[in-house]
Amino acid sequence: MSRRALWFVLLYVTLAVATGFADLRMRAHAELAVTKFIPDVVAGTEFAPGKYRVLVPFFNTYLSRFTGLTPMLVWHVTRLLWFFAAYCVMHVYLRTWFTAERALTGVALVAATLPLTFTNSWPHPDHAAELALFPLAALAIARHKDAWFAIVLPVAALNRETSVFLVLLYAVTRPLSRTHLMRTALFACEWLTVYGGLRIVRGYSSYDMWQAGRNLADLAIPLPATYDPYYRAYAYFVVALFGPMLALGLTAREPPLFVRRALLVVPAIVVVAFLLSNIIETRIFTPIYACLLPATLFALMESDHER
């Protein structure tokens, strides 16, 4: 590793520690992930859909058993490592089009705005992992590494259901052809195999998926004065988080095909989240970073690579 690359790594260590500190101190009941959620997921007693988000709970549990470290220490260390990995992956992803310095700008933008996703919940294990896995899969798509994508996709599916948007990202960012349609279908089947397999192996549990009414109610500001004023605004945090980035990204002139079409995934994420998730938990919008950030940077600065 060159000295210059080492400085970038050290800067991402700094960002990871800063994010980890904010993550730990801004959320209520930070210990619940270790004392309740992870043991319940491993035991199969957690409510759906959490019981199907198995990647981090099982990884942390086996790591603790293998190393002899306490579950709490494993949680804190791996949490920081996920954030660090996410920033490094995002850097490599943005290097597809930009210099290292400009990629750093994008990563810093992610790190600066990520606390807006630390809302209305304790730190769910899948969140930091998703921040790393989604751009890793997007990197494979952007660089036409289908074999890499075939490996990352099921890992992401073991972590969270929003990984389905990776299949959509793959589908829309390539020119239409018979080969592309066949590969898209194969990746969709791969994702469905993991999704369905988890529900067969762990047992199917239903839950109230339809959240549109609840989200409409949360958008009805002001909420009762008994609520914290920031809590009352949580439903709008996604607008503050991605609204300016999206408006700017739409002004980018002649970005590459992948960057242009990745923007098409953003409204899909927003609509599905509004219908099937609780929008005051802004973390559900984390995949938007990988879909939107390249276009935002293209609007701010020219690419350093041939389009």
Contacts in CASP RR format, 6 or more apart in sequence:
PFRMAT RR
TARGET T0000
AUTHOR 0000-0000-0000
METHOD contacts of the structure
MODEL  1
MSRRALWFVLLYVTLAVATGFADLRMRAHAELAVTKFIPDVVAGTEFAPG
KYRVLVPFFNTYLSRFTGLTPMLVWHVTRLLWFFAAYCVMHVYLRTWFTA
ERALTGVALVAATLPLTFTNSWPHPDHAAELALFPLAALAIARHKDAWFA
IVLPVAALNRETSVFLVLLYAVTRPLSRTHLMRTALFACEWLTVYGGLRI
VRGYSSYDMWQAGRNLADLAIPLPATYDPYYRAYAYFVVALFGPMLALGL
TAREPPLFVRRALLVVPAIVVVAFLLSNIIETRIFTPIYACLLPATLFAL
MESDHER
1 9 0 8 1.000
4 100 0 8 1.000
8 91 0 8 1.000
8 100 0 8 1.000
8 104 0 8 1.000
9 88 0 8 1.000
11 104 0 8 1.000
12 84 0 8 1.000
12 87 0 8 1.000
12 88 0 8 1.000
12 91 0 8 1.000
12 107 0 8 1.000
13 84 0 8 1.000
15 83 0 8 1.000
15 87 0 8 1.000
15 107 0 8 1.000
15 108 0 8 1.000
15 111 0 8 1.000
16 80 0 8 1.000
16 81 0 8 1.000
16 83 0 8 1.000
16 84 0 8 1.000
16 87 0 8 1.000
17 80 0 8 1.000
18 111 0 8 1.000
19 83 0 8 1.000
19 111 0 8 1.000
19 114 0 8 1.000
19 115 0 8 1.000
20 79 0 8 1.000
20 80 0 8 1.000
20 83 0 8 1.000
22 114 0 8 1.000
22 115 0 8 1.000
22 118 0 8 1.000
23 30 0 8 1.000
23 79 0 8 1.000
23 83 0 8 1.000
23 115 0 8 1.000
23 118 0 8 1.000
23 123 0 8 1.000
23 128 0 8 1.000
24 30 0 8 1.000
24 76 0 8 1.000
24 123 0 8 1.000
26 115 0 8 1.000
26 118 0 8 1.000
27 118 0 8 1.000
27 121 0 8 1.000
27 122 0 8 1.000
27 123 0 8 1.000
28 122 0 8 1.000
29 122 0 8 1.000
30 122 0 8 1.000
30 123 0 8 1.000
31 72 0 8 1.000
31 122 0 8 1.000
32 122 0 8 1.000
33 75 0 8 1.000
33 122 0 8 1.000
33 123 0 8 1.000
33 124 0 8 1.000
33 125 0 8 1.000
34 71 0 8 1.000
34 72 0 8 1.000
34 75 0 8 1.000
37 46 0 8 1.000
37 50 0 8 1.000
37 57 0 8 1.000
37 122 0 8 1.000
37 124 0 8 1.000
37 125 0 8 1.000
38 56 0 8 1.000
38 57 0 8 1.000
38 60 0 8 1.000
38 61 0 8 1.000
38 71 0 8 1.000
38 75 0 8 1.000
38 125 0 8 1.000
39 61 0 8 1.000
40 46 0 8 1.000
40 51 0 8 1.000
41 50 0 8 1.000
41 51 0 8 1.000
41 53 0 8 1.000
41 54 0 8 1.000
41 57 0 8 1.000
41 58 0 8 1.000
42 57 0 8 1.000
42 58 0 8 1.000
42 61 0 8 1.000
44 51 0 8 1.000
44 202 0 8 1.000
45 51 0 8 1.000
47 205 0 8 1.000
47 207 0 8 1.000
48 205 0 8 1.000
48 206 0 8 1.000
48 207 0 8 1.000
49 161 0 8 1.000
49 207 0 8 1.000
51 202 0 8 1.000
51 205 0 8 1.000
52 161 0 8 1.000
52 195 0 8 1.000
52 198 0 8 1.000
52 199 0 8 1.000
52 202 0 8 1.000
53 124 0 8 1.000
53 125 0 8 1.000
53 126 0 8 1.000
53 158 0 8 1.000
53 159 0 8 1.000
53 160 0 8 1.000
53 161 0 8 1.000
54 158 0 8 1.000
54 198 0 8 1.000
54 202 0 8 1.000
55 126 0 8 1.000
55 129 0 8 1.000
55 155 0 8 1.000
55 158 0 8 1.000
55 159 0 8 1.000
56 78 0 8 1.000
56 82 0 8 1.000
56 125 0 8 1.000
56 126 0 8 1.000
56 129 0 8 1.000
56 159 0 8 1.000
57 125 0 8 1.000
59 78 0 8 1.000
60 71 0 8 1.000
60 74 0 8 1.000
60 75 0 8 1.000
60 78 0 8 1.000
60 125 0 8 1.000
61 71 0 8 1.000
63 69 0 8 1.000
63 74 0 8 1.000
63 78 0 8 1.000
64 70 0 8 1.000
64 71 0 8 1.000
64 74 0 8 1.000
67 74 0 8 1.000
69 77 0 8 1.000
79 123 0 8 1.000
79 128 0 8 1.000
82 128 0 8 1.000
82 129 0 8 1.000
82 131 0 8 1.000
82 132 0 8 1.000
83 128 0 8 1.000
83 131 0 8 1.000
85 132 0 8 1.000
86 110 0 8 1.000
86 128 0 8 1.000
86 131 0 8 1.000
86 132 0 8 1.000
86 135 0 8 1.000
87 107 0 8 1.000
87 110 0 8 1.000
87 111 0 8 1.000
89 132 0 8 1.000
89 135 0 8 1.000
89 136 0 8 1.000
89 139 0 8 1.000
90 103 0 8 1.000
90 106 0 8 1.000
90 107 0 8 1.000
90 110 0 8 1.000
90 135 0 8 1.000
90 289 0 8 1.000
90 290 0 8 1.000
90 293 0 8 1.000
91 100 0 8 1.000
91 103 0 8 1.000
91 104 0 8 1.000
91 107 0 8 1.000
92 103 0 8 1.000
92 139 0 8 1.000
93 135 0 8 1.000
93 136 0 8 1.000
93 138 0 8 1.000
93 139 0 8 1.000
93 142 0 8 1.000
93 290 0 8 1.000
93 294 0 8 1.000
94 102 0 8 1.000
94 103 0 8 1.000
94 106 0 8 1.000
94 107 0 8 1.000
94 293 0 8 1.000
94 294 0 8 1.000
94 297 0 8 1.000
95 103 0 8 1.000
96 139 0 8 1.000
96 142 0 8 1.000
96 143 0 8 1.000
96 294 0 8 1.000
96 305 0 8 1.000
97 256 0 8 1.000
97 259 0 8 1.000
97 294 0 8 1.000
97 297 0 8 1.000
97 298 0 8 1.000
97 303 0 8 1.000
97 304 0 8 1.000
97 305 0 8 1.000
98 297 0 8 1.000
98 301 0 8 1.000
98 303 0 8 1.000
98 304 0 8 1.000
98 305 0 8 1.000
99 304 0 8 1.000
102 297 0 8 1.000
102 301 0 8 1.000
102 304 0 8 1.000
105 297 0 8 1.000
105 300 0 8 1.000
105 301 0 8 1.000
106 293 0 8 1.000
106 296 0 8 1.000
106 297 0 8 1.000
109 245 0 8 1.000
109 293 0 8 1.000
109 296 0 8 1.000
110 131 0 8 1.000
110 289 0 8 1.000
110 293 0 8 1.000
113 241 0 8 1.000
114 131 0 8 1.000
116 237 0 8 1.000
116 240 0 8 1.000
116 241 0 8 1.000
116 282 0 8 1.000
117 127 0 8 1.000
117 237 0 8 1.000
117 241 0 8 1.000
117 282 0 8 1.000
117 283 0 8 1.000
117 285 0 8 1.000
117 286 0 8 1.000
118 282 0 8 1.000
118 283 0 8 1.000
119 234 0 8 1.000
119 237 0 8 1.000
119 280 0 8 1.000
119 281 0 8 1.000
119 282 0 8 1.000
119 283 0 8 1.000
120 231 0 8 1.000
120 234 0 8 1.000
120 278 0 8 1.000
120 280 0 8 1.000
120 281 0 8 1.000
120 282 0 8 1.000
121 281 0 8 1.000
121 283 0 8 1.000
124 283 0 8 1.000
126 159 0 8 1.000
126 160 0 8 1.000
127 283 0 8 1.000
127 286 0 8 1.000
129 159 0 8 1.000
129 160 0 8 1.000
130 156 0 8 1.000
130 159 0 8 1.000
130 160 0 8 1.000
130 162 0 8 1.000
130 163 0 8 1.000
130 286 0 8 1.000
130 287 0 8 1.000
131 286 0 8 1.000
131 289 0 8 1.000
133 152 0 8 1.000
133 155 0 8 1.000
133 156 0 8 1.000
133 159 0 8 1.000
133 163 0 8 1.000
134 156 0 8 1.000
134 162 0 8 1.000
134 163 0 8 1.000
134 165 0 8 1.000
134 166 0 8 1.000
134 286 0 8 1.000
134 287 0 8 1.000
134 289 0 8 1.000
134 290 0 8 1.000
135 289 0 8 1.000
135 290 0 8 1.000
136 152 0 8 1.000
137 149 0 8 1.000
137 152 0 8 1.000
137 153 0 8 1.000
137 156 0 8 1.000
137 163 0 8 1.000
137 166 0 8 1.000
137 169 0 8 1.000
138 166 0 8 1.000
138 169 0 8 1.000
138 262 0 8 1.000
138 290 0 8 1.000
138 291 0 8 1.000
139 145 0 8 1.000
139 148 0 8 1.000
140 146 0 8 1.000
140 148 0 8 1.000
140 149 0 8 1.000
140 152 0 8 1.000
141 149 0 8 1.000
141 166 0 8 1.000
141 169 0 8 1.000
141 170 0 8 1.000
141 173 0 8 1.000
141 174 0 8 1.000
141 258 0 8 1.000
142 173 0 8 1.000
142 258 0 8 1.000
146 183 0 8 1.000
149 166 0 8 1.000
149 170 0 8 1.000
149 187 0 8 1.000
150 187 0 8 1.000
150 190 0 8 1.000
153 163 0 8 1.000
153 166 0 8 1.000
153 167 0 8 1.000
153 187 0 8 1.000
153 190 0 8 1.000
153 191 0 8 1.000
154 190 0 8 1.000
154 191 0 8 1.000
154 193 0 8 1.000
154 194 0 8 1.000
156 163 0 8 1.000
156 166 0 8 1.000
157 163 0 8 1.000
157 164 0 8 1.000
157 190 0 8 1.000
157 191 0 8 1.000
157 194 0 8 1.000
157 195 0 8 1.000
158 194 0 8 1.000
158 198 0 8 1.000
161 195 0 8 1.000
162 269 0 8 1.000
162 284 0 8 1.000
162 286 0 8 1.000
162 287 0 8 1.000
163 191 0 8 1.000
164 191 0 8 1.000
164 195 0 8 1.000
165 265 0 8 1.000
165 268 0 8 1.000
165 269 0 8 1.000
165 287 0 8 1.000
165 291 0 8 1.000
166 191 0 8 1.000
167 184 0 8 1.000
167 187 0 8 1.000
167 188 0 8 1.000
167 191 0 8 1.000
168 265 0 8 1.000
168 268 0 8 1.000
169 262 0 8 1.000
169 265 0 8 1.000
169 290 0 8 1.000
169 291 0 8 1.000
170 183 0 8 1.000
170 184 0 8 1.000
170 187 0 8 1.000
171 180 0 8 1.000
171 184 0 8 1.000
172 261 0 8 1.000
172 262 0 8 1.000
172 264 0 8 1.000
172 265 0 8 1.000
173 257 0 8 1.000
173 258 0 8 1.000
173 261 0 8 1.000
173 262 0 8 1.000
174 180 0 8 1.000
175 257 0 8 1.000
209 276 0 8 1.000
210 275 0 8 1.000
210 276 0 8 1.000
211 274 0 8 1.000
211 275 0 8 1.000
211 276 0 8 1.000
211 277 0 8 1.000
211 278 0 8 1.000
211 279 0 8 1.000
212 274 0 8 1.000
212 275 0 8 1.000
214 278 0 8 1.000
215 235 0 8 1.000
215 274 0 8 1.000
215 278 0 8 1.000
215 279 0 8 1.000
218 234 0 8 1.000
218 235 0 8 1.000
218 278 0 8 1.000
218 279 0 8 1.000
218 280 0 8 1.000
219 235 0 8 1.000
219 236 0 8 1.000
219 279 0 8 1.000
221 232 0 8 1.000
221 233 0 8 1.000
221 235 0 8 1.000
221 236 0 8 1.000
222 232 0 8 1.000
223 231 0 8 1.000
223 232 0 8 1.000
231 280 0 8 1.000
234 279 0 8 1.000
234 280 0 8 1.000
234 281 0 8 1.000
234 282 0 8 1.000
235 279 0 8 1.000
235 280 0 8 1.000
237 280 0 8 1.000
237 282 0 8 1.000
238 270 0 8 1.000
238 279 0 8 1.000
238 282 0 8 1.000
238 285 0 8 1.000
241 282 0 8 1.000
241 285 0 8 1.000
242 266 0 8 1.000
242 285 0 8 1.000
242 288 0 8 1.000
242 292 0 8 1.000
245 292 0 8 1.000
245 293 0 8 1.000
245 296 0 8 1.000
246 263 0 8 1.000
246 266 0 8 1.000
246 292 0 8 1.000
246 296 0 8 1.000
248 296 0 8 1.000
248 299 0 8 1.000
248 300 0 8 1.000
249 263 0 8 1.000
249 292 0 8 1.000
249 295 0 8 1.000
249 296 0 8 1.000
249 298 0 8 1.000
249 299 0 8 1.000
250 263 0 8 1.000
250 295 0 8 1.000
250 299 0 8 1.000
251 299 0 8 1.000
252 259 0 8 1.000
252 260 0 8 1.000
252 295 0 8 1.000
252 296 0 8 1.000
252 298 0 8 1.000
252 299 0 8 1.000
253 298 0 8 1.000
253 299 0 8 1.000
254 307 0 8 1.000
255 294 0 8 1.000
255 295 0 8 1.000
255 298 0 8 1.000
255 303 0 8 1.000
255 307 0 8 1.000
256 303 0 8 1.000
256 307 0 8 1.000
258 294 0 8 1.000
259 294 0 8 1.000
259 295 0 8 1.000
259 298 0 8 1.000
260 295 0 8 1.000
262 290 0 8 1.000
262 291 0 8 1.000
262 292 0 8 1.000
262 294 0 8 1.000
262 295 0 8 1.000
263 291 0 8 1.000
263 292 0 8 1.000
263 295 0 8 1.000
265 287 0 8 1.000
265 291 0 8 1.000
266 288 0 8 1.000
266 291 0 8 1.000
266 292 0 8 1.000
269 285 0 8 1.000
269 287 0 8 1.000
269 288 0 8 1.000
269 291 0 8 1.000
270 285 0 8 1.000
270 288 0 8 1.000
273 279 0 8 1.000
273 284 0 8 1.000
273 285 0 8 1.000
277 284 0 8 1.000
278 284 0 8 1.000
END
